[in-house]
Amino acid sequence: MTMNSVGRPTAPNAAANGAEGFASLTGARGLLQDEPLLFELGGWDKTGVDFDAPDHDASDLGDLVRAAPIGLAGLSEPETMRHYVRLSQKNHAIDLALYPLGSCTMKHNPRLNEKMARLAGFADLHPLQPVSTTQGALELIDRLAHWLKTLTGMPAVAMTPKAGAHGELCGLLCIRAAHEAAGHGHRRRVLVPTSAHGTNPATAAFVGYSVEEIAQTADGRVDLADLEAKLGPDVAAIMVTNPNTCGLFERDVIEIARITHAHGAYFYCDGANFNAIVGKVRPGDLGVDAMHINLHKTFSTPHGGGGPGAGPVVLSAALAPFAPAPWVVHGPDGLTLVEEAKDQAAQAFGRMCAFQGQMGMFVRAYAYMRSHGSDGLRQVAEDAVLNANYIKAMLSAEMTPAFPDGPCMHEALFDDRWLDGTGVSTLDFAKAMIDEGFHPMTMYFPLVVHGAMLIEPTETESKRELDRFCEALLALARAAKAGDAQRFTGAPYLAPLSRLDETLAARKPKLTWRPEHDATPAAE
Ligand SMILES: *Cc1c(COP(=O)(O)O)cnc(C)c1O
């Protein structure tokens, strides 16, 4: 690193760079202060705001009047602001650097989308407003639905599911309803490839199906012979991801659809990787019956810790009648919502959520589509695939690609053969990436690849960012091979916390703050 040399060091500060044995006196790191919990910061005996005493009679509440203080932390506005900004700096964000998680598609969230989603005409609507007052919002949902159907070549779409996994549930519930309507309720098995995302078997089990694995070929695709052997009169559906979780296009996808249909089963396609083929391939042309689209992956809406995702499900003509309410239709007085299971919705299996879905995500996804246009969306797929292949080619200098033959799609998958004999594991390598300023890639997934490292750059990274990333990983790889295992096994050295007891944290999370004198044990 070089800086302006007038009065400033031109070489990095050794201490700031993690020199052995340096610890600040306060626990701070550089300008990042150590941050206590909100409740530890502000006592509830003071308040940061002035409220007038309520003018209504508290006895309105009868027995429900609170007898003791509520215990909220009292902080001034700057204290509150700093608390949350400091917390946000303890974690990584897509706005800080490349976020290479494979399968999760972490791409830049354009600010234009945010601006559109905040327009009062979208953001301030109430879902129970009369439809005559929400025509603009309904039109946006309708237009987004139109583009999702156009891009996938499918005749229908259920807009309301709130995540990919929720979309899988929606798709399988349509499939179950279709089988039951046809008198095929005995079809209770679902076939899922070994490389599938965990949500696929989990969803099938949740719907009450038994799950069976389809084997994979040596080149990372569905084993057709094994699929055909397992199909039968009791199979309800297959769930196949395409491009799959090894970052590969299923070359035999049309044949997969054909034999599945020949056995009376439906083809559920996990569309989480649609960003690799958007504008290039229409899943409807491949024989897909149902597919969720993660708007927060393909169409650049933010991922939100189980929060504001959206997973609309496109449906074939065979499944469309079973789609959940509500949906938008053009009526004599403008747009309206089909809400009840009668007339054209008589076969709808029910609903996926209380209202119309994630409106804010719909606005963001629509803004992304409109700002790219059809040629731009095609380029999204092309650039995502180009970037992944660049990473695959660059990192292959030191690391071992899991499927070296041929190009990959939107993500590059490596195994851990190249770490043999170094004393460094995939986990150690990923932790050392944190010290170099990069969020780790997806690790140990898909399960079919030993010590898997799955890297997805997306189309939003420039060559300069890709080079920075590749140079960091190549330098780490060379250090591992040169015997510098300690750099890895103790990493991260520069993060606010180093290795956690992840099992304890997951099994016994400390979800409630208790005052210090409360000795009830809880995990950190
Ligand atoms: C992300 C993902 C899912 C689940 O989607 P969510 O929106 O996280 O529920 C399912 N399958 C694959 C392949 C994925 O990458």
The ligand as a Gaussian input file, in Angstrom:
#p B3LYP/6-31G(d) Opt

LIG

0 1
 C      -30.620000     -20.268000      -2.330000
 C      -31.043000     -21.581000      -2.812000
 C      -32.263000     -22.144000      -2.411000
 C      -33.146000     -21.537000      -1.345000
 O      -33.529000     -20.235000      -1.581000
 P      -33.865000     -19.243000      -0.357000
 O      -34.359000     -18.027000      -1.040000
 O      -32.595000     -19.054000       0.399000
 O      -34.914000     -19.919000       0.474000
 C      -32.625000     -23.340000      -2.969000
 N      -31.842000     -23.970000      -3.856000
 C      -30.660000     -23.473000      -4.261000
 C      -29.831000     -24.209000      -5.267000
 C      -30.211000     -22.265000      -3.733000
 O      -29.032000     -21.773000      -4.119000

